[in-house]
Amino acid sequence: MGGVPLLPLAILFAVIALGCAATLLVHAFQRSVGTGMMVLLIPCYMPFYAFSQFEHRRKGLIVAGFMSCTVLAAVFLGLGLHGVAALTARPPLPSGF
């Protein structure tokens, strides 16, 4: 399999998504401890909080970065692991006499 290695791209997008999620989490804890705990512990609440209650001058960039990089990290991780599985599932090369 040639081309761009996909697992490093997955890691890159995951790190970007983690940075955006950390910004959302810090903002939620600054509002209240209860809101911060909900964002931290309930996975579906973070996108809801990001769209409805998150107020930041770069809200569009942070929310778009979080959502898109999360999806891209998952896609590249799946494709990269599929490629690794395909490489390891090949039969061994015939050895010399």
Stockholm file with secondary structure:
# STOCKHOLM 1.0

chainA/1-97         MGGVPLLPLAILFAVIALGCAATLLVHAFQRSVGTGMMVLLIPCYMPFYAFSQFEHRRKGLIVAGFMSCTVLAAVFLGLGLHGVAALTARPPLPSGF
#=GR chainA/1-97 SS CCSSCHHHHHHHHHHHHHHHHHHHHHHHHHHCHHHHHHHHHCTTHHHHHHHHTCCCTTHHHHHHHHHHHHHHHHHHHHHHHHHHHHHHTSCCCCCCC
#=GC SS_cons        CCSSCHHHHHHHHHHHHHHHHHHHHHHHHHHCHHHHHHHHHCTTHHHHHHHHTCCCTTHHHHHHHHHHHHHHHHHHHHHHHHHHHHHHTSCCCCCCC
//
